[in-house]
Amino acid sequence: MNIFKQFWFSLYSPKTISRYRLQKIGKTIFFLFLLAILYTLPGFFSLVKDVKLQVNNVSDLLKDNIQSITLTKGSIKINDNTPFERNIGEYKYAFYPKETVIPTKLKNEQYAFVVLKNRIIMKNDKGEQDFPYPSLKSRVINKADVSKFIENIKEALPVVLIALFFLFYLGYSISIFIIATLLAFLASLFKSTKHLPFRQRFAMVSYSLTLPTVLYLLLGLLKVNISFQTLIFIILTVAMYTLTIKNLPSKK
């Protein structure tokens, strides 16, 4: 049976899943890689949307508000150094080229991109990060340079997003393998009349993950958040696995 038929039957048929326990381990691992792609898509699509929105909005902000930038020995000058702020999505973009410390009113901002005289400060859910300017000789950047820089970023964006997809995919692949392995190990600890080798339990757990994976994909694409989502998906997997165990043929 090809991988797509296996995917379809594993959505609703514990009896069919019970037969997959006899297949080679390589096919089960390949199936988990397929499920990892489905886990990756919702978060990646959301990231792509946010990144494109931010790049386009910041592009408009810079084109509308910046005429020239001068960087001299670690200090920056933007236009005539008049401060200005703009809100773009969750982020506040603040330009204070005369200040060396973040203004008090910005300290409580959770998401902010603050340009100061001697550094750039980024604030997000990972905390606050400082990026001092390099100590270079005087360099004047005019509006044409800014526009060209923005266009270069837009051109490089597809390559960056592809690289990010593979990073997302790697993380989800590792996660789903760990989940399948742990559930198969825990299943082997419970007393049962069905004495199966670990390889067969691992295969049945892997295919039992199909329905929760599809639900995760649909909820992610539809932007639906539910409480205790991970716990619910684990319960669904355990329920499907339990039904699969019950559909194993009895020894004569």
MOCORLIN-V352649 format. One record per residue. N is the residue number from 1. RES is the residue in three letters. PSI is psi in radians with two decimals (999 if undefined). Layout:
n: {N/N}
res: {RES/RES}
psi: {PSI/PSI}
This chain:
n: {1/2/3/4/5/6/7/8/9/10/11/12/13/14/15/16/17/18/19/20/21/22/23/24/25/26/27/28/29/30/31/32/33/34/35/36/37/38/39/40/41/42/43/44/45/46/47/48/49/50/51/52/53/54/55/56/57/58/59/60/61/62/63/64/65/66/67/68/69/70/71/72/73/74/75/76/77/78/79/80/81/82/83/84/85/86/87/88/89/90/91/92/93/94/95/96/97/98/99/100/101/102/103/104/105/106/107/108/109/110/111/112/113/114/115/116/117/118/119/120/121/122/123/124/125/126/127/128/129/130/131/132/133/134/135/136/137/138/139/140/141/142/143/144/145/146/147/148/149/150/151/152/153/154/155/156/157/158/159/160/161/162/163/164/165/166/167/168/169/170/171/172/173/174/175/176/177/178/179/180/181/182/183/184/185/186/187/188/189/190/191/192/193/194/195/196/197/198/199/200/201/202/203/204/205/206/207/208/209/210/211/212/213/214/215/216/217/218/219/220/221/222/223/224/225/226/227/228/229/230/231/232/233/234/235/236/237/238/239/240/241/242/243/244/245/246/247/248/249/250/251/252}
res: {MET/ASN/ILE/PHE/LYS/GLN/PHE/TRP/PHE/SER/LEU/TYR/SER/PRO/LYS/THR/ILE/SER/ARG/TYR/ARG/LEU/GLN/LYS/ILE/GLY/LYS/THR/ILE/PHE/PHE/LEU/PHE/LEU/LEU/ALA/ILE/LEU/TYR/THR/LEU/PRO/GLY/PHE/PHE/SER/LEU/VAL/LYS/ASP/VAL/LYS/LEU/GLN/VAL/ASN/ASN/VAL/SER/ASP/LEU/LEU/LYS/ASP/ASN/ILE/GLN/SER/ILE/THR/LEU/THR/LYS/GLY/SER/ILE/LYS/ILE/ASN/ASP/ASN/THR/PRO/PHE/GLU/ARG/ASN/ILE/GLY/GLU/TYR/LYS/TYR/ALA/PHE/TYR/PRO/LYS/GLU/THR/VAL/ILE/PRO/THR/LYS/LEU/LYS/ASN/GLU/GLN/TYR/ALA/PHE/VAL/VAL/LEU/LYS/ASN/ARG/ILE/ILE/MET/LYS/ASN/ASP/LYS/GLY/GLU/GLN/ASP/PHE/PRO/TYR/PRO/SER/LEU/LYS/SER/ARG/VAL/ILE/ASN/LYS/ALA/ASP/VAL/SER/LYS/PHE/ILE/GLU/ASN/ILE/LYS/GLU/ALA/LEU/PRO/VAL/VAL/LEU/ILE/ALA/LEU/PHE/PHE/LEU/PHE/TYR/LEU/GLY/TYR/SER/ILE/SER/ILE/PHE/ILE/ILE/ALA/THR/LEU/LEU/ALA/PHE/LEU/ALA/SER/LEU/PHE/LYS/SER/THR/LYS/HIS/LEU/PRO/PHE/ARG/GLN/ARG/PHE/ALA/MET/VAL/SER/TYR/SER/LEU/THR/LEU/PRO/THR/VAL/LEU/TYR/LEU/LEU/LEU/GLY/LEU/LEU/LYS/VAL/ASN/ILE/SER/PHE/GLN/THR/LEU/ILE/PHE/ILE/ILE/LEU/THR/VAL/ALA/MET/TYR/THR/LEU/THR/ILE/LYS/ASN/LEU/PRO/SER/LYS/LYS}
psi: {2.32/2.93/-0.55/-0.65/-0.69/-0.73/-0.79/-0.86/-0.55/-0.15/-0.51/-0.12/1.61/-0.59/-0.73/-0.68/-0.65/-0.48/-0.42/-0.23/-0.37/-0.10/2.93/2.55/-0.53/-0.64/-0.63/-0.75/-0.73/-0.68/-0.69/-0.64/-0.63/-0.79/-0.61/-0.61/-0.75/-0.65/-0.55/-0.62/-0.84/-0.85/-0.65/-0.76/-0.69/-0.72/-0.79/-0.78/-0.79/-0.75/-0.80/-0.70/-0.81/-0.75/-0.79/-0.73/-0.72/-0.63/-0.82/-0.68/-0.82/-0.72/-0.62/-0.47/-0.25/2.12/-0.68/2.68/2.34/2.19/2.02/1.97/0.88/0.11/2.53/2.61/2.20/2.08/-2.12/0.35/0.32/2.19/2.62/2.74/2.63/2.46/2.19/1.86/-2.26/-0.26/2.54/2.15/2.02/2.30/1.96/1.27/-0.09/-0.26/2.62/-0.16/2.65/2.31/2.57/-0.70/-0.24/-0.12/-0.45/0.00/2.27/-0.66/1.97/2.61/1.85/2.13/2.02/-3.12/-0.68/-0.01/2.95/2.39/2.24/2.27/2.22/-2.89/-0.14/0.02/-2.72/2.30/2.38/2.45/1.61/2.62/2.58/2.58/1.49/2.91/2.87/2.26/2.08/2.22/2.04/-3.11/-0.61/-0.68/-0.72/-0.80/-0.74/-0.71/-0.74/-0.75/-0.64/-0.69/-0.77/-0.67/-0.61/-0.23/-0.77/-0.71/-0.75/-0.74/-0.65/-0.75/-0.70/-0.63/-0.79/-0.57/-0.77/-0.83/-0.71/-0.78/-0.79/-0.59/-0.81/-0.76/-0.80/-0.55/-0.69/-0.77/-0.83/-0.71/-0.78/-0.77/-0.68/-0.68/-0.79/-0.65/-0.59/-0.27/-0.37/2.43/2.35/2.66/-0.21/1.58/1.80/2.55/2.76/-0.67/-0.70/-0.66/-0.71/-0.72/-0.78/-0.66/-0.73/-0.79/-0.41/-0.29/-0.16/-0.91/-0.85/-0.62/-0.79/-0.71/-0.72/-0.75/-0.84/-0.78/-0.67/-0.76/-0.54/0.01/0.70/2.14/2.28/2.62/2.54/0.72/-0.81/-0.75/-0.75/-0.73/-0.64/-0.71/-0.73/-0.72/-0.79/-0.70/-0.79/-0.70/-0.72/-0.75/-0.60/-0.75/-0.71/-0.38/0.08/2.49/2.46/2.52/2.32/999}
